[in-house]
Amino acid sequence: MVINALAQNNSSVTPTQEDLMGWAEGHGLDIPVLADENWELESRFAQDSGIPSWTLLGPGAEVLATDDWGAEGMIPDALPAVYPPQ
């Protein structure tokens, strides 16, 4: 699963549901966009404090890559042998 997490909106506060929907629509995203209050999710995985940060989770939520721009290219290899799982 791929998600996008936003910690702040244009007013530097936790984004509202409306903000999240606007971000997804504005960027043509068809993945879940979640609010990351106080950077709690980001702070678990970011290594260099840069944004955006890519974290790749594999089956069972195993962390396969953190703060890695190449993680997007790793997605096919991270999928289960039978996808979608049956």
N, C-alpha and C positions, 0 to 999 in steps of 0.2 A: 504494500500500500504506500502511496505517496501522499503526503500532506504538505500544506504550506502553513506556517505559523507566523503571525504578525504580532509584535509586542506593542507597537504604538501606531496611532493614526496620525494624521497631519497636525493634530493639536497636542501631540506627545503624551497621549493617555491611552489606556487599553482600548483597543478598537471595539466598537459595538457590532452587533449582528449586521446592521446596515452597512457599516464600514467594510466588514468582511465580504459581504455579498457584492459591494461595489468594486472591491479589489479583484475578486474573482471574475466578475463580468468585464471589468476594464482591461484585464490581462488575458481574457479568453481561457480562463482555467476551468477545467472540469474535474478538479480534485478538491477534496475538503480543504477549507481555509479556516484555521482555528486561531482564537485569541491566545496569546502567550503572555499572560499577566506577569508583570515584573520580570520578564525575560527568564522565567523559571525553566522552560523547556530548552531554550537556547543555551542557557548557562550550563546545562548538563553535558552538552556535546561540543560546544565551540572551543576551539583551541587558540584562535588568534584574535578574537573579538571583532572580526570582520563580518559584515553582513552583505549578502545573505550567507548562510551557512548550510551546507548540505550534509545530511546524515542519512546513511542507508541502513535500513533495518531489513534483515532477512527473515525467513520462516522462524516462528517462535519469538519474534522481536529481538533476535540476535543482532547486536550492533556490528555491522560489517565495515563501515567506513564513517569517520567523523571529520567534519570540516574539510571535505574533499570535493573539489569541483569536478573531479573525474567520476564521482559516484553515480552520476546519471548513466554513464556508459557501462557501469557494472550491473545495472538492473537485470538484463537478460540472464546473466550467470547466477544471480541471486534468487531467481524464481525457482520454485519447486520443480522437480522433474515432470510432474503432471500439473499443468496449470491451465485453467483454474483447478484447485484441489476438488476432488469429487467426494 
